[in-house]
């Protein structure tokens, strides 16, 4: 039945929402929001796991330090790929698209919703840069805890979100004998076209 649904749905965001909700409801999947983010600068790919914080028809949002390696690579080349793999469901979703920074209001609202320790961490970490010694991060955490004691913590200017705006979304579901199901949606002039792929 799942396979039929995969081929009936014309909109990849509806299909993603169904699969994502099922992954979130499955107790075997410890971190359903985990996705591999791939960036490329000067033809050199770079990949790491990040967490999905929002998704809708506009795209897929994650937050990070704007001075981090991933952000610097996205600033240099605003294209990215995402990959979700939910092993317990035998499913994978691949997304390719362009990247834009989220609106200031969106970043402010998300930062305000974070627990205080994570807000402090966003100020304290010189993400992706060499650390002077093992205690470097802890020292900076104490420094910012003192600085913001008893105050609401503002969003750091170097911390925001990126939205991957999909141009291509591919859904893969494992089947017996490696006869996997693959459906790819390609966006053309704002419309999604769907095709099946050989596994």
JOTA-V871002 format. One record per backbone hydrogen bond with DSSP energy under -1.0 kcal/mol. CO is the residue of the C=O (numbers start at 0). NH is the residue of the N-H. Records with the same first field share a line. If there is no record, write none. Layout:
# JOTA-V871002
CO=NH ; NH
This chain:
# JOTA-V871002
0=4
1=5
2=6
3=7
4=8
10=14
11=15
12=16
13=17
14=18
15=19
16=20
17=21
18=22
19=23
20=24
25=28
30=33
32=51
34=49
35=82
36=47
37=80
38=45
40=43
43=40
45=38
47=36
49=34
53=60
55=58
58=55
59=163
60=52 ; 53
61=161
63=159
64=67
67=71
68=72
69=73
70=74
71=75
72=76
76=78
77=98
79=96
80=37
81=94
82=35
83=92
85=88 ; 90
86=89
89=173
90=85
91=171
92=83
93=169
94=81
95=166 ; 167
96=79
97=164
99=162
102=106
103=107
104=108
105=109
106=110
107=111
108=112
110=113
114=118
115=119
116=120
117=121
118=122
119=123
120=124
124=126
125=128
132=135
134=138
135=139
136=140
137=141
138=142
139=143
140=144
141=145
142=146
143=147
145=148
147=150
155=158
157=65
159=63
160=101
161=61
162=99
163=59
164=97
166=186
167=95
168=184
169=93
170=182
171=91
172=180
175=178
177=179
180=172
181=196
182=170
183=194
184=168
185=192
187=190
190=187
192=185
194=183
